[in-house]
Amino acid sequence: MAEKSFESQMERLEEIVRLLERGEAPLSESIKLFEEGTKLSAAMGKLLDKAEQKVTVMQESEQGELVETPFVPEEEV
């Protein structure tokens, strides 16, 4: 089965949140939705981690040349 896109997973997660917030589903269905949402969240986190590892920043060196450097989130600086 093909891997779902981040965007399609986000749409499904938002749908699950809406369904759970309504509070109309029986407990057993709510548990299934919660479990699906948890799995989606974990999968999306992995996709974001992979994307972050691929991101680079173009910075100008002292010599005026553009240099590609790895992206470091502000939290780690």
Biopython code that builds the backbone (N, CA, C, O; Angstrom):
import numpy as np
from Bio.PDB.StructureBuilder import StructureBuilder

atoms = [
    (1, "MET", "N", (0.851, -1.185, 0.000)),
    (1, "MET", "CA", (0.000, 0.000, 0.000)),
    (1, "MET", "C", (0.890, 1.239, 0.000)),
    (1, "MET", "O", (1.886, 1.286, 0.721)),
    (2, "ALA", "N", (0.544, 2.224, -0.789)),
    (2, "ALA", "CA", (1.344, 3.437, -0.907)),
    (2, "ALA", "C", (1.236, 4.275, 0.369)),
    (2, "ALA", "O", (0.199, 4.312, 1.031)),
    (3, "GLU", "N", (2.337, 4.941, 0.684)),
    (3, "GLU", "CA", (2.364, 5.795, 1.858)),
    (3, "GLU", "C", (1.485, 7.024, 1.604)),
    (3, "GLU", "O", (1.570, 7.643, 0.543)),
    (4, "LYS", "N", (0.654, 7.368, 2.567)),
    (4, "LYS", "CA", (-0.223, 8.531, 2.428)),
    (4, "LYS", "C", (0.583, 9.801, 2.623)),
    (4, "LYS", "O", (1.569, 9.823, 3.360)),
    (5, "SER", "N", (0.150, 10.851, 1.956)),
    (5, "SER", "CA", (0.856, 12.119, 2.086)),
    (5, "SER", "C", (0.604, 12.717, 3.469)),
    (5, "SER", "O", (-0.368, 12.388, 4.149)),
    (6, "PHE", "N", (1.505, 13.598, 3.852)),
    (6, "PHE", "CA", (1.358, 14.291, 5.132)),
    (6, "PHE", "C", (0.012, 15.015, 5.175)),
    (6, "PHE", "O", (-0.699, 14.977, 6.179)),
    (7, "GLU", "N", (-0.319, 15.674, 4.064)),
    (7, "GLU", "CA", (-1.548, 16.457, 4.012)),
    (7, "GLU", "C", (-2.802, 15.581, 4.169)),
    (7, "GLU", "O", (-3.744, 15.958, 4.865)),
    (8, "SER", "N", (-2.804, 14.417, 3.520)),
    (8, "SER", "CA", (-3.972, 13.543, 3.654)),
    (8, "SER", "C", (-4.079, 12.991, 5.078)),
    (8, "SER", "O", (-5.181, 12.817, 5.599)),
    (9, "GLN", "N", (-2.931, 12.717, 5.703)),
    (9, "GLN", "CA", (-2.946, 12.261, 7.093)),
    (9, "GLN", "C", (-3.451, 13.369, 8.022)),
    (9, "GLN", "O", (-4.185, 13.102, 8.974)),
    (10, "MET", "N", (-3.055, 14.608, 7.738)),
    (10, "MET", "CA", (-3.507, 15.740, 8.553)),
    (10, "MET", "C", (-5.020, 15.917, 8.432)),
    (10, "MET", "O", (-5.704, 16.170, 9.424)),
    (11, "GLU", "N", (-5.534, 15.782, 7.214)),
    (11, "GLU", "CA", (-6.985, 15.899, 7.010)),
    (11, "GLU", "C", (-7.722, 14.838, 7.812)),
    (11, "GLU", "O", (-8.728, 15.130, 8.460)),
    (12, "ARG", "N", (-7.223, 13.612, 7.770)),
    (12, "ARG", "CA", (-7.874, 12.530, 8.515)),
    (12, "ARG", "C", (-7.783, 12.777, 10.018)),
    (12, "ARG", "O", (-8.752, 12.538, 10.738)),
    (13, "LEU", "N", (-6.653, 13.245, 10.498)),
    (13, "LEU", "CA", (-6.505, 13.532, 11.914)),
    (13, "LEU", "C", (-7.471, 14.633, 12.348)),
    (13, "LEU", "O", (-8.074, 14.540, 13.417)),
    (14, "GLU", "N", (-7.620, 15.666, 11.535)),
    (14, "GLU", "CA", (-8.573, 16.739, 11.839)),
    (14, "GLU", "C", (-10.001, 16.206, 11.869)),
    (14, "GLU", "O", (-10.804, 16.620, 12.706)),
    (15, "GLU", "N", (-10.320, 15.287, 10.954)),
    (15, "GLU", "CA", (-11.646, 14.676, 10.934)),
    (15, "GLU", "C", (-11.888, 13.881, 12.218)),
    (15, "GLU", "O", (-12.967, 13.948, 12.808)),
    (16, "ILE", "N", (-10.877, 13.135, 12.638)),
    (16, "ILE", "CA", (-10.987, 12.350, 13.871)),
    (16, "ILE", "C", (-11.220, 13.270, 15.062)),
    (16, "ILE", "O", (-12.059, 12.983, 15.917)),
    (17, "VAL", "N", (-10.485, 14.370, 15.121)),
    (17, "VAL", "CA", (-10.655, 15.324, 16.230)),
    (17, "VAL", "C", (-12.084, 15.857, 16.251)),
    (17, "VAL", "O", (-12.712, 15.925, 17.308)),
    (18, "ARG", "N", (-12.595, 16.233, 15.079)),
    (18, "ARG", "CA", (-13.978, 16.743, 15.015)),
    (18, "ARG", "C", (-14.974, 15.697, 15.519)),
    (18, "ARG", "O", (-15.886, 16.016, 16.282)),
    (19, "LEU", "N", (-14.792, 14.445, 15.087)),
    (19, "LEU", "CA", (-15.700, 13.378, 15.510)),
    (19, "LEU", "C", (-15.640, 13.164, 17.020)),
    (19, "LEU", "O", (-16.671, 12.993, 17.671)),
    (20, "LEU", "N", (-14.439, 13.174, 17.564)),
    (20, "LEU", "CA", (-14.297, 12.975, 19.010)),
    (20, "LEU", "C", (-14.841, 14.158, 19.804)),
    (20, "LEU", "O", (-15.429, 13.975, 20.870)),
    (21, "GLU", "N", (-14.646, 15.364, 19.291)),
    (21, "GLU", "CA", (-15.134, 16.554, 19.996)),
    (21, "GLU", "C", (-16.653, 16.586, 20.063)),
    (21, "GLU", "O", (-17.221, 17.098, 21.029)),
    (22, "ARG", "N", (-17.313, 16.047, 19.051)),
    (22, "ARG", "CA", (-18.783, 16.005, 19.065)),
    (22, "ARG", "C", (-19.297, 15.135, 20.200)),
    (22, "ARG", "O", (-20.353, 15.404, 20.773)),
    (23, "GLY", "N", (-18.541, 14.089, 20.521)),
    (23, "GLY", "CA", (-18.927, 13.206, 21.615)),
    (23, "GLY", "C", (-20.131, 12.341, 21.316)),
    (23, "GLY", "O", (-20.773, 11.840, 22.239)),
    (24, "GLU", "N", (-20.451, 12.152, 20.047)),
    (24, "GLU", "CA", (-21.633, 11.383, 19.670)),
    (24, "GLU", "C", (-21.331, 9.913, 19.399)),
    (24, "GLU", "O", (-22.250, 9.095, 19.376)),
    (25, "ALA", "N", (-20.077, 9.564, 19.197)),
    (25, "ALA", "CA", (-19.716, 8.179, 18.877)),
    (25, "ALA", "C", (-19.765, 7.326, 20.143)),
    (25, "ALA", "O", (-19.451, 7.799, 21.235)),
    (26, "PRO", "N", (-20.160, 6.066, 19.983)),
    (26, "PRO", "CA", (-20.124, 5.158, 21.139)),
    (26, "PRO", "C", (-18.684, 5.002, 21.633)),
    (26, "PRO", "O", (-17.732, 5.264, 20.898)),
    (27, "LEU", "N", (-18.545, 4.581, 22.858)),
    (27, "LEU", "CA", (-17.221, 4.456, 23.480)),
    (27, "LEU", "C", (-16.280, 3.594, 22.645)),
    (27, "LEU", "O", (-15.125, 3.968, 22.441)),
    (28, "SER", "N", (-16.744, 2.463, 22.166)),
    (28, "SER", "CA", (-15.863, 1.576, 21.399)),
    (28, "SER", "C", (-15.367, 2.259, 20.125)),
    (28, "SER", "O", (-14.203, 2.104, 19.756)),
    (29, "GLU", "N", (-16.231, 3.009, 19.454)),
    (29, "GLU", "CA", (-15.828, 3.738, 18.246)),
    (29, "GLU", "C", (-14.871, 4.875, 18.601)),
    (29, "GLU", "O", (-13.918, 5.137, 17.867)),
    (30, "SER", "N", (-15.121, 5.550, 19.722)),
    (30, "SER", "CA", (-14.240, 6.632, 20.162)),
    (30, "SER", "C", (-12.835, 6.110, 20.448)),
    (30, "SER", "O", (-11.846, 6.771, 20.129)),
    (31, "ILE", "N", (-12.749, 4.945, 21.039)),
    (31, "ILE", "CA", (-11.446, 4.343, 21.326)),
    (31, "ILE", "C", (-10.711, 4.025, 20.034)),
    (31, "ILE", "O", (-9.513, 4.283, 19.918)),
    (32, "LYS", "N", (-11.432, 3.458, 19.048)),
    (32, "LYS", "CA", (-10.823, 3.157, 17.750)),
    (32, "LYS", "C", (-10.330, 4.442, 17.079)),
    (32, "LYS", "O", (-9.230, 4.477, 16.528)),
    (33, "LEU", "N", (-11.145, 5.489, 17.127)),
    (33, "LEU", "CA", (-10.756, 6.769, 16.529)),
    (33, "LEU", "C", (-9.519, 7.335, 17.231)),
    (33, "LEU", "O", (-8.599, 7.831, 16.580)),
    (34, "PHE", "N", (-9.509, 7.257, 18.559)),
    (34, "PHE", "CA", (-8.367, 7.757, 19.328)),
    (34, "PHE", "C", (-7.095, 7.001, 18.949)),
    (34, "PHE", "O", (-6.042, 7.608, 18.751)),
    (35, "GLU", "N", (-7.195, 5.675, 18.850)),
    (35, "GLU", "CA", (-6.034, 4.870, 18.473)),
    (35, "GLU", "C", (-5.545, 5.221, 17.073)),
    (35, "GLU", "O", (-4.341, 5.337, 16.844)),
    (36, "GLU", "N", (-6.479, 5.391, 16.135)),
    (36, "GLU", "CA", (-6.101, 5.780, 14.773)),
    (36, "GLU", "C", (-5.419, 7.149, 14.783)),
    (36, "GLU", "O", (-4.414, 7.354, 14.102)),
    (37, "GLY", "N", (-5.970, 8.079, 15.555)),
    (37, "GLY", "CA", (-5.383, 9.411, 15.654)),
    (37, "GLY", "C", (-3.983, 9.384, 16.233)),
    (37, "GLY", "O", (-3.103, 10.117, 15.781)),
    (38, "THR", "N", (-3.776, 8.545, 17.227)),
    (38, "THR", "CA", (-2.459, 8.410, 17.843)),
    (38, "THR", "C", (-1.443, 7.869, 16.836)),
    (38, "THR", "O", (-0.314, 8.354, 16.763)),
    (39, "LYS", "N", (-1.851, 6.868, 16.066)),
    (39, "LYS", "CA", (-0.960, 6.304, 15.042)),
    (39, "LYS", "C", (-0.646, 7.340, 13.963)),
    (39, "LYS", "O", (0.500, 7.465, 13.532)),
    (40, "LEU", "N", (-1.666, 8.079, 13.532)),
    (40, "LEU", "CA", (-1.449, 9.120, 12.529)),
    (40, "LEU", "C", (-0.481, 10.176, 13.048)),
    (40, "LEU", "O", (0.422, 10.608, 12.332)),
    (41, "SER", "N", (-0.675, 10.584, 14.287)),
    (41, "SER", "CA", (0.189, 11.602, 14.884)),
    (41, "SER", "C", (1.643, 11.142, 14.915)),
    (41, "SER", "O", (2.552, 11.912, 14.605)),
    (42, "ALA", "N", (1.854, 9.887, 15.289)),
    (42, "ALA", "CA", (3.218, 9.348, 15.335)),
    (42, "ALA", "C", (3.829, 9.290, 13.934)),
    (42, "ALA", "O", (4.991, 9.650, 13.745)),
    (43, "ALA", "N", (3.048, 8.839, 12.956)),
    (43, "ALA", "CA", (3.547, 8.752, 11.582)),
    (43, "ALA", "C", (3.870, 10.138, 11.036)),
    (43, "ALA", "O", (4.869, 10.317, 10.338)),
    (44, "MET", "N", (3.034, 11.110, 11.350)),
    (44, "MET", "CA", (3.268, 12.474, 10.882)),
    (44, "MET", "C", (4.512, 13.059, 11.549)),
    (44, "MET", "O", (5.262, 13.804, 10.919)),
    (45, "GLY", "N", (4.727, 12.728, 12.800)),
    (45, "GLY", "CA", (5.927, 13.184, 13.499)),
    (45, "GLY", "C", (7.188, 12.660, 12.829)),
    (45, "GLY", "O", (8.177, 13.381, 12.695)),
    (46, "LYS", "N", (7.147, 11.396, 12.408)),
    (46, "LYS", "CA", (8.298, 10.806, 11.716)),
    (46, "LYS", "C", (8.543, 11.504, 10.375)),
    (46, "LYS", "O", (9.686, 11.770, 10.003)),
    (47, "LEU", "N", (7.450, 11.799, 9.653)),
    (47, "LEU", "CA", (7.595, 12.511, 8.379)),
    (47, "LEU", "C", (8.206, 13.893, 8.591)),
    (47, "LEU", "O", (9.058, 14.327, 7.815)),
    (48, "LEU", "N", (7.771, 14.574, 9.633)),
    (48, "LEU", "CA", (8.327, 15.901, 9.926)),
    (48, "LEU", "C", (9.801, 15.813, 10.303)),
    (48, "LEU", "O", (10.598, 16.662, 9.902)),
    (49, "ASP", "N", (10.168, 14.788, 11.073)),
    (49, "ASP", "CA", (11.574, 14.595, 11.441)),
    (49, "ASP", "C", (12.433, 14.374, 10.200)),
    (49, "ASP", "O", (13.522, 14.936, 10.081)),
    (50, "LYS", "N", (11.935, 13.548, 9.274)),
    (50, "LYS", "CA", (12.670, 13.298, 8.033)),
    (50, "LYS", "C", (12.820, 14.582, 7.223)),
    (50, "LYS", "O", (13.890, 14.869, 6.686)),
    (51, "ALA", "N", (11.742, 15.344, 7.142)),
    (51, "ALA", "CA", (11.786, 16.593, 6.374)),
    (51, "ALA", "C", (12.770, 17.569, 6.996)),
    (51, "ALA", "O", (13.503, 18.251, 6.279)),
    (52, "GLU", "N", (12.795, 17.644, 8.315)),
    (52, "GLU", "CA", (13.701, 18.559, 9.003)),
    (52, "GLU", "C", (15.155, 18.199, 8.721)),
    (52, "GLU", "O", (16.005, 19.080, 8.600)),
    (53, "GLN", "N", (15.436, 16.910, 8.617)),
    (53, "GLN", "CA", (16.803, 16.464, 8.344)),
    (53, "GLN", "C", (17.246, 16.854, 6.945)),
    (53, "GLN", "O", (18.445, 16.975, 6.690)),
    (54, "LYS", "N", (16.304, 17.053, 6.037)),
    (54, "LYS", "CA", (16.627, 17.390, 4.658)),
    (54, "LYS", "C", (16.761, 18.896, 4.432)),
    (54, "LYS", "O", (17.324, 19.326, 3.426)),
    (55, "VAL", "N", (16.252, 19.682, 5.350)),
    (55, "VAL", "CA", (16.248, 21.129, 5.173)),
    (55, "VAL", "C", (17.653, 21.687, 5.366)),
    (55, "VAL", "O", (18.351, 21.333, 6.316)),
    (56, "THR", "N", (18.051, 22.556, 4.460)),
    (56, "THR", "CA", (19.330, 23.242, 4.587)),
    (56, "THR", "C", (19.091, 24.743, 4.463)),
    (56, "THR", "O", (18.058, 25.187, 3.964)),
    (57, "VAL", "N", (20.051, 25.493, 4.918)),
    (57, "VAL", "CA", (19.968, 26.947, 4.891)),
    (57, "VAL", "C", (21.112, 27.471, 4.033)),
    (57, "VAL", "O", (22.252, 27.018, 4.138)),
    (58, "MET", "N", (20.778, 28.430, 3.189)),
    (58, "MET", "CA", (21.821, 29.069, 2.392)),
    (58, "MET", "C", (22.283, 30.309, 3.155)),
    (58, "MET", "O", (21.483, 31.196, 3.451)),
    (59, "GLN", "N", (23.572, 30.366, 3.469)),
    (59, "GLN", "CA", (24.143, 31.495, 4.181)),
    (59, "GLN", "C", (25.282, 32.076, 3.365)),
    (59, "GLN", "O", (25.961, 31.370, 2.620)),
    (60, "GLU", "N", (25.474, 33.366, 3.517)),
    (60, "GLU", "CA", (26.567, 34.020, 2.805)),
    (60, "GLU", "C", (27.827, 33.937, 3.651)),
    (60, "GLU", "O", (27.823, 34.305, 4.825)),
    (61, "SER", "N", (28.907, 33.451, 3.047)),
    (61, "SER", "CA", (30.183, 33.341, 3.749)),
    (61, "SER", "C", (30.849, 34.712, 3.806)),
    (61, "SER", "O", (30.388, 35.675, 3.195)),
    (62, "GLU", "N", (31.939, 34.770, 4.554)),
    (62, "GLU", "CA", (32.690, 36.026, 4.655)),
    (62, "GLU", "C", (33.223, 36.472, 3.300)),
    (62, "GLU", "O", (33.453, 37.660, 3.074)),
    (63, "GLN", "N", (33.415, 35.518, 2.407)),
    (63, "GLN", "CA", (33.915, 35.835, 1.069)),
    (63, "GLN", "C", (32.780, 36.226, 0.115)),
    (63, "GLN", "O", (33.029, 36.496, -1.060)),
    (64, "GLY", "N", (31.566, 36.258, 0.600)),
    (64, "GLY", "CA", (30.432, 36.648, -0.225)),
    (64, "GLY", "C", (29.826, 35.512, -1.027)),
    (64, "GLY", "O", (28.954, 35.749, -1.863)),
    (65, "GLU", "N", (30.269, 34.280, -0.790)),
    (65, "GLU", "CA", (29.728, 33.125, -1.493)),
    (65, "GLU", "C", (28.581, 32.524, -0.695)),
    (65, "GLU", "O", (28.568, 32.579, 0.535)),
    (66, "LEU", "N", (27.611, 31.948, -1.414)),
    (66, "LEU", "CA", (26.532, 31.249, -0.734)),
    (66, "LEU", "C", (27.016, 29.862, -0.340)),
    (66, "LEU", "O", (27.584, 29.131, -1.151)),
    (67, "VAL", "N", (26.780, 29.515, 0.920)),
    (67, "VAL", "CA", (27.217, 28.231, 1.457)),
    (67, "VAL", "C", (25.991, 27.531, 2.031)),
    (67, "VAL", "O", (25.196, 28.134, 2.752)),
    (68, "GLU", "N", (25.850, 26.263, 1.706)),
    (68, "GLU", "CA", (24.746, 25.460, 2.208)),
    (68, "GLU", "C", (25.131, 24.877, 3.564)),
    (68, "GLU", "O", (26.162, 24.216, 3.689)),
    (69, "THR", "N", (24.297, 25.124, 4.581)),
    (69, "THR", "CA", (24.555, 24.590, 5.916)),
    (69, "THR", "C", (23.305, 23.876, 6.421)),
    (69, "THR", "O", (22.195, 24.217, 6.014)),
    (70, "PRO", "N", (23.470, 22.889, 7.304)),
    (70, "PRO", "CA", (22.301, 22.189, 7.841)),
    (70, "PRO", "C", (21.426, 23.140, 8.658)),
    (70, "PRO", "O", (21.915, 24.068, 9.303)),
    (71, "PHE", "N", (20.142, 22.886, 8.612)),
    (71, "PHE", "CA", (19.178, 23.655, 9.391)),
    (71, "PHE", "C", (19.243, 23.217, 10.843)),
    (71, "PHE", "O", (19.211, 22.021, 11.133)),
    (72, "VAL", "N", (19.335, 24.170, 11.753)),
    (72, "VAL", "CA", (19.306, 23.870, 13.191)),
    (72, "VAL", "C", (18.130, 24.641, 13.779)),
    (72, "VAL", "O", (18.128, 25.872, 13.765)),
    (73, "PRO", "N", (17.117, 23.918, 14.302)),
    (73, "PRO", "CA", (15.971, 24.603, 14.899)),
    (73, "PRO", "C", (16.401, 25.534, 16.016)),
    (73, "PRO", "O", (17.399, 25.276, 16.689)),
    (74, "GLU", "N", (15.661, 26.613, 16.221)),
    (74, "GLU", "CA", (16.010, 27.598, 17.244)),
    (74, "GLU", "C", (16.093, 26.971, 18.621)),
    (74, "GLU", "O", (16.857, 27.435, 19.467)),
    (75, "GLU", "N", (15.315, 25.918, 18.860)),
    (75, "GLU", "CA", (15.323, 25.245, 20.165)),
    (75, "GLU", "C", (16.694, 24.674, 20.475)),
    (75, "GLU", "O", (17.060, 24.571, 21.646)),
    (76, "GLU", "N", (17.463, 24.299, 19.459)),
    (76, "GLU", "CA", (18.752, 23.656, 19.657)),
    (76, "GLU", "C", (19.900, 24.650, 19.648)),
    (76, "GLU", "O", (21.033, 24.275, 19.949)),
    (77, "VAL", "N", (19.644, 25.891, 19.317)),
    (77, "VAL", "CA", (20.712, 26.893, 19.212)),
    (77, "VAL", "C", (21.083, 27.372, 20.578)),
    (77, "VAL", "O", (21.965, 28.220, 20.716)),
]
sb = StructureBuilder()
sb.init_structure("model")
sb.init_model(0)
sb.init_chain("A")
sb.init_seg("    ")
for serial, (resi, resn, name, xyz) in enumerate(atoms, 1):
    if name == "N":
        sb.init_residue(resn, " ", resi, " ")
    sb.init_atom(name, np.array(xyz, "f"), 0.0, 1.0, " ", f" {name:<3s}", serial, name[0])
structure = sb.get_structure()
